[in-house]
Amino acid sequence: MIAVTDDVFASRFAVLQDLFNGSISAQEAAENLASISLSTDPEPEGGVTRLWSLIVNCAYTFPGHHDKLVDTLVQLSRLPDAKTASGGLVLLYDMRIWKDLPMLGWQLRDEWNISVPTGPSDHRQSQILKIINRDKFTALLMATEEAVFRYSWFALVTLRNALETPADQLSPVNPLEALIPAAAAWISTLGVEIYEWDEDFNGHAGSAPGRGGPLWKGKHGFCKGRWQLWRERFGELARMGGEIGDEERRAARDAEQMMREIEDGDVK
């Protein structure tokens, strides 16, 4: 991934720096970013793609500013539709700029291909933090309840990867030290909503987007039974020995407790 300080992002990153230091509002940032993105590239697709790449990169690099990035994306989706010189709508793959935030979901989908490489511990830790921040940021987008952020499948994938495979069957490129905090982020941010979700993600046998891991053979989507499995698995992970660290055990324990409280109606 290109660094946020790369020249290709310079004008857009300057806007986000002003946003982060409080010099401008999310509304002003959205307007400035939209203007830059449609004026500095020969084709709208290039400008929009660079914008999403920068915002996602900033979500990894500056997790303390997730709220401001989320607010800016919301404001972008509320800007007037981009128009051609003749007054027609500018569409990207039948999606409107800016209402539909075209291709942002595709950008996020690519981020779910991140894995943790073997090798130097500092590089490994960097990728672990990316996975955790990816899920925290995407959960916050969903928490806005804006229709443009339809990302429940990403939650399902993370919860499946973290909780539906026995620990001794996990690949080294998908370690629990990344998966547990990432899955717990969805519960802490959207647990009440997830408890009520009942979406299906069906498809061909063996390839349904919502299929389960080895420990789940039920519905290809969200349901109370799958929620119960996830809660039980968080509890098991919280009681694991030296296979995971204290932070991961704590995250699992807190997630299990919150899920119980949601079931009991104590968290709304």
KOLMAR-131313 format. One record per residue (C-alpha): residue in three letters; residue number from 1; x, y, z. Coordinates in nm, 2 decimals, decimal comma, padded with zeros to 4 digits. Example, Ala and Ser with C-alpha at 12.3 -4.5 7.8 and 13.67 -1.06 7.14 Angstrom:
REC resn resi   east  north     up
REC  ALA    1  01,23 -00,45  00,78
REC  SER    2  01,37 -00,11  00,71
! end
This chain:
REC resn resi   east  north     up
REC  MET    1  00,00  00,00  00,00
REC  ILE    2  00,13  00,35 -00,09
REC  ALA    3  00,22  00,56  00,21
REC  VAL    4 -00,01  00,85  00,30
REC  THR    5  00,28  01,08  00,26
REC  ASP    6  00,34  00,98 -00,11
REC  ASP    7  00,32  01,27 -00,36
REC  VAL    8  00,02  01,11 -00,53
REC  PHE    9 -00,18  01,19 -00,22
REC  ALA   10 -00,03  01,52 -00,13
REC  SER   11 -00,32  01,76 -00,19
REC  ARG   12 -00,57  01,53 -00,04
REC  PHE   13 -00,36  01,44  00,26
REC  ALA   14 -00,31  01,81  00,34
REC  VAL   15 -00,69  01,84  00,37
REC  LEU   16 -00,70  01,54  00,61
REC  GLN   17 -00,42  01,69  00,82
REC  ASP   18 -00,62  02,01  00,85
REC  LEU   19 -00,92  01,79  00,96
REC  PHE   20 -00,71  01,60  01,21
REC  ASN   21 -00,58  01,91  01,38
REC  GLY   22 -00,92  02,07  01,39
REC  SER   23 -00,86  02,35  01,14
REC  ILE   24 -01,16  02,24  00,93
REC  SER   25 -01,48  02,05  00,98
REC  ALA   26 -01,57  01,72  00,83
REC  GLN   27 -01,81  01,90  00,59
REC  GLU   28 -01,53  02,13  00,47
REC  ALA   29 -01,30  01,83  00,44
REC  ALA   30 -01,55  01,65  00,23
REC  GLU   31 -01,61  01,95  00,00
REC  ASN   32 -01,23  02,00 -00,05
REC  LEU   33 -01,16  01,63 -00,11
REC  ALA   34 -01,44  01,60 -00,36
REC  SER   35 -01,31  01,90 -00,55
REC  ILE   36 -00,96  01,78 -00,56
REC  SER   37 -01,06  01,42 -00,66
REC  LEU   38 -01,26  01,54 -00,96
REC  SER   39 -01,01  01,80 -01,08
REC  THR   40 -00,67  01,64 -01,05
REC  ASP   41 -00,72  01,32 -01,25
REC  PRO   42 -00,81  01,28 -01,61
REC  GLU   43 -01,09  01,04 -01,53
REC  PRO   44 -01,32  01,04 -01,22
REC  GLU   45 -01,25  00,68 -01,14
REC  GLY   46 -00,88  00,75 -01,08
REC  GLY   47 -00,95  01,04 -00,85
REC  VAL   48 -01,22  00,86 -00,65
REC  THR   49 -01,00  00,54 -00,62
REC  ARG   50 -00,71  00,75 -00,49
REC  LEU   51 -00,93  00,91 -00,23
REC  TRP   52 -01,06  00,58 -00,10
REC  SER   53 -00,71  00,44 -00,09
REC  LEU   54 -00,59  00,74  00,11
REC  ILE   55 -00,88  00,73  00,36
REC  VAL   56 -00,84  00,36  00,42
REC  ASN   57 -00,46  00,41  00,46
REC  CYS   58 -00,53  00,69  00,71
REC  ALA   59 -00,76  00,46  00,91
REC  TYR   60 -00,46  00,23  00,95
REC  THR   61 -00,21  00,50  01,02
REC  PHE   62 -00,42  00,73  01,24
REC  PRO   63 -00,67  00,51  01,44
REC  GLY   64 -00,73  00,79  01,68
REC  HIS   65 -00,90  00,99  01,40
REC  HIS   66 -01,14  00,72  01,30
REC  ASP   67 -01,44  00,93  01,40
REC  LYS   68 -01,33  01,22  01,18
REC  LEU   69 -01,27  00,99  00,89
REC  VAL   70 -01,62  00,84  00,93
REC  ASP   71 -01,78  01,18  00,96
REC  THR   72 -01,60  01,29  00,64
REC  LEU   73 -01,73  00,99  00,45
REC  VAL   74 -02,08  01,06  00,57
REC  GLN   75 -02,05  01,42  00,45
REC  LEU   76 -01,91  01,30  00,12
REC  SER   77 -02,22  01,09  00,06
REC  ARG   78 -02,44  01,39  00,12
REC  LEU   79 -02,27  01,62 -00,13
REC  PRO   80 -02,46  01,71 -00,45
REC  ASP   81 -02,42  01,46 -00,73
REC  ALA   82 -02,13  01,52 -00,96
REC  LYS   83 -02,24  01,64 -01,30
REC  THR   84 -02,09  01,64 -01,65
REC  ALA   85 -02,04  01,97 -01,84
REC  SER   86 -02,38  01,91 -02,01
REC  GLY   87 -02,55  01,85 -01,67
REC  GLY   88 -02,57  01,47 -01,67
REC  LEU   89 -02,49  01,26 -01,38
REC  VAL   90 -02,13  01,13 -01,35
REC  LEU   91 -02,17  00,75 -01,28
REC  LEU   92 -01,91  00,49 -01,20
REC  TYR   93 -02,03  00,14 -01,26
REC  ASP   94 -02,39  00,27 -01,23
REC  MET   95 -02,31  00,44 -00,89
REC  ARG   96 -02,35  00,81 -00,83
REC  ILE   97 -02,06  01,03 -00,72
REC  TRP   98 -02,10  01,12 -00,43
REC  LYS   99 -02,42  00,97 -00,29
REC  ASP  100 -02,32  00,61 -00,35
REC  LEU  101 -01,95  00,65 -00,26
REC  PRO  102 -01,87  00,44 -00,57
REC  MET  103 -01,61  00,16 -00,53
REC  LEU  104 -01,55  00,23 -00,15
REC  GLY  105 -01,70 -00,11 -00,07
REC  TRP  106 -01,47 -00,27 -00,33
REC  GLN  107 -01,17 -00,10 -00,17
REC  LEU  108 -01,27 -00,24  00,17
REC  ARG  109 -01,33 -00,58  00,02
REC  ASP  110 -00,97 -00,58 -00,10
REC  GLU  111 -00,86 -00,50  00,26
REC  TRP  112 -01,01 -00,83  00,38
REC  ASN  113 -00,73 -01,01  00,18
REC  ILE  114 -00,48 -00,88  00,44
REC  SER  115 -00,29 -01,16  00,61
REC  VAL  116 -00,01 -01,17  00,86
REC  PRO  117  00,32 -01,28  00,71
REC  THR  118  00,58 -01,49  00,88
REC  GLY  119  00,91 -01,31  00,93
REC  PRO  120  01,03 -01,00  01,13
REC  SER  121  00,82 -00,94  01,43
REC  ASP  122  00,78 -00,57  01,36
REC  HIS  123  00,63 -00,63  01,02
REC  ARG  124  00,41 -00,90  01,16
REC  GLN  125  00,28 -00,67  01,43
REC  SER  126  00,22 -00,39  01,17
REC  GLN  127 -00,01 -00,63  00,98
REC  ILE  128 -00,19 -00,74  01,30
REC  LEU  129 -00,27 -00,38  01,38
REC  LYS  130 -00,39 -00,32  01,03
REC  ILE  131 -00,64 -00,60  01,06
REC  ILE  132 -00,77 -00,47  01,40
REC  ASN  133 -00,80 -00,11  01,28
REC  ARG  134 -00,96 -00,23  00,95
REC  ASP  135 -01,24 -00,39  01,15
REC  LYS  136 -01,28 -00,11  01,40
REC  PHE  137 -01,31  00,15  01,12
REC  THR  138 -01,56 -00,06  00,92
REC  ALA  139 -01,77 -00,13  01,23
REC  LEU  140 -01,79  00,25  01,30
REC  LEU  141 -01,90  00,31  00,94
REC  MET  142 -02,18  00,06  00,99
REC  ALA  143 -02,27  00,22  01,33
REC  THR  144 -02,37  00,54  01,15
REC  GLU  145 -02,67  00,35  01,01
REC  GLU  146 -02,62  00,54  00,68
REC  ALA  147 -02,76  00,32  00,40
REC  VAL  148 -02,45  00,36  00,19
REC  PHE  149 -02,25  00,16  00,44
REC  ARG  150 -02,39 -00,19  00,38
REC  TYR  151 -02,10 -00,39  00,52
REC  SER  152 -02,25 -00,66  00,75
REC  TRP  153 -02,08 -00,93  00,54
REC  PHE  154 -01,74 -00,80  00,66
REC  ALA  155 -01,85 -00,86  01,02
REC  LEU  156 -01,96 -01,21  00,93
REC  VAL  157 -01,62 -01,29  00,77
REC  THR  158 -01,42 -01,17  01,07
REC  LEU  159 -01,64 -01,34  01,32
REC  ARG  160 -01,62 -01,66  01,12
REC  ASN  161 -01,25 -01,65  01,08
REC  ALA  162 -01,19 -01,58  01,45
REC  LEU  163 -01,45 -01,81  01,61
REC  GLU  164 -01,55 -02,09  01,38
REC  THR  165 -01,21 -02,27  01,34
REC  PRO  166 -01,04 -02,45  01,63
REC  ALA  167 -00,73 -02,26  01,74
REC  ASP  168 -00,50 -02,55  01,64
REC  GLN  169 -00,63 -02,54  01,29
REC  LEU  170 -00,57 -02,18  01,22
REC  SER  171 -00,31 -02,08  00,96
REC  PRO  172 -00,01 -01,87  01,09
REC  VAL  173 -00,12 -01,60  00,85
REC  ASN  174 -00,45 -01,56  01,04
REC  PRO  175 -00,34 -01,55  01,40
REC  LEU  176 -00,57 -01,51  01,70
REC  GLU  177 -00,38 -01,21  01,82
REC  ALA  178 -00,53 -01,03  01,52
REC  LEU  179 -00,86 -01,21  01,48
REC  ILE  180 -00,98 -01,19  01,84
REC  PRO  181 -00,95 -00,81  01,88
REC  ALA  182 -01,09 -00,76  01,53
REC  ALA  183 -01,40 -00,98  01,61
REC  ALA  184 -01,44 -00,82  01,95
REC  ALA  185 -01,45 -00,48  01,78
REC  TRP  186 -01,77 -00,57  01,60
REC  ILE  187 -01,93 -00,68  01,92
REC  SER  188 -01,83 -00,37  02,12
REC  THR  189 -01,94 -00,14  01,84
REC  LEU  190 -02,25 -00,31  01,70
REC  GLY  191 -02,33 -00,61  01,92
REC  VAL  192 -02,69 -00,51  01,99
REC  GLU  193 -02,75 -00,47  01,61
REC  ILE  194 -02,57 -00,80  01,52
REC  TYR  195 -02,78 -00,99  01,77
REC  GLU  196 -03,09 -00,89  01,57
REC  TRP  197 -02,94 -00,94  01,22
REC  ASP  198 -03,08 -01,23  01,02
REC  GLU  199 -02,93 -01,17  00,67
REC  ASP  200 -02,85 -01,46  00,45
REC  PHE  201 -02,55 -01,48  00,23
REC  ASN  202 -02,63 -01,79  00,02
REC  GLY  203 -02,46 -01,92 -00,29
REC  HIS  204 -02,34 -02,24 -00,45
REC  ALA  205 -02,27 -02,53 -00,21
REC  GLY  206 -01,93 -02,49 -00,05
REC  SER  207 -01,88 -02,14 -00,18
REC  ALA  208 -02,17 -01,94 -00,02
REC  PRO  209 -02,04 -01,60  00,10
REC  GLY  210 -02,19 -01,67  00,44
REC  ARG  211 -02,08 -02,03  00,48
REC  GLY  212 -01,95 -02,14  00,82
REC  GLY  213 -01,61 -02,25  00,94
REC  PRO  214 -01,55 -02,60  01,07
REC  LEU  215 -01,75 -02,54  01,38
REC  TRP  216 -02,07 -02,40  01,21
REC  LYS  217 -02,28 -02,60  00,97
REC  GLY  218 -02,60 -02,40  01,00
REC  LYS  219 -02,74 -02,10  00,82
REC  HIS  220 -02,52 -01,91  00,57
REC  GLY  221 -02,57 -01,58  00,75
REC  PHE  222 -02,66 -01,43  01,08
REC  CYS  223 -02,89 -01,60  01,33
REC  LYS  224 -02,93 -01,65  01,71
REC  GLY  225 -02,77 -02,00  01,69
REC  ARG  226 -02,46 -01,87  01,53
REC  TRP  227 -02,44 -01,58  01,78
REC  GLN  228 -02,45 -01,84  02,06
REC  LEU  229 -02,16 -02,03  01,91
REC  TRP  230 -01,96 -01,71  01,88
REC  ARG  231 -02,03 -01,62  02,24
REC  GLU  232 -01,93 -01,97  02,36
REC  ARG  233 -01,61 -01,95  02,15
REC  PHE  234 -01,52 -01,61  02,29
REC  GLY  235 -01,55 -01,77  02,64
REC  GLU  236 -01,33 -02,06  02,54
REC  LEU  237 -01,07 -01,83  02,40
REC  ALA  238 -01,08 -01,62  02,72
REC  ARG  239 -00,99 -01,93  02,91
REC  MET  240 -00,70 -02,04  02,69
REC  GLY  241 -00,36 -02,08  02,83
REC  GLY  242 -00,04 -01,95  02,68
REC  GLU  243 -00,15 -01,98  02,32
REC  ILE  244 -00,27 -01,62  02,32
REC  GLY  245 -00,17 -01,31  02,51
REC  ASP  246 -00,33 -01,13  02,80
REC  GLU  247 -00,48 -00,86  02,57
REC  GLU  248 -00,64 -01,11  02,35
REC  ARG  249 -00,79 -01,30  02,65
REC  ARG  250 -00,92 -00,98  02,79
REC  ALA  251 -01,08 -00,88  02,45
REC  ALA  252 -01,24 -01,23  02,43
REC  ARG  253 -01,37 -01,21  02,79
REC  ASP  254 -01,51 -00,86  02,74
REC  ALA  255 -01,69 -00,97  02,42
REC  GLU  256 -01,84 -01,27  02,58
REC  GLN  257 -01,96 -01,07  02,88
REC  MET  258 -02,12 -00,80  02,65
REC  MET  259 -02,29 -01,07  02,44
REC  ARG  260 -02,44 -01,22  02,76
REC  GLU  261 -02,56 -00,88  02,86
REC  ILE  262 -02,71 -00,82  02,52
REC  GLU  263 -02,90 -01,15  02,54
REC  ASP  264 -03,03 -01,05  02,88
REC  GLY  265 -03,14 -00,71  02,76
REC  ASP  266 -02,90 -00,53  02,98
REC  VAL  267 -02,73 -00,35  02,69
REC  LYS  268 -02,95 -00,16  02,44
! end
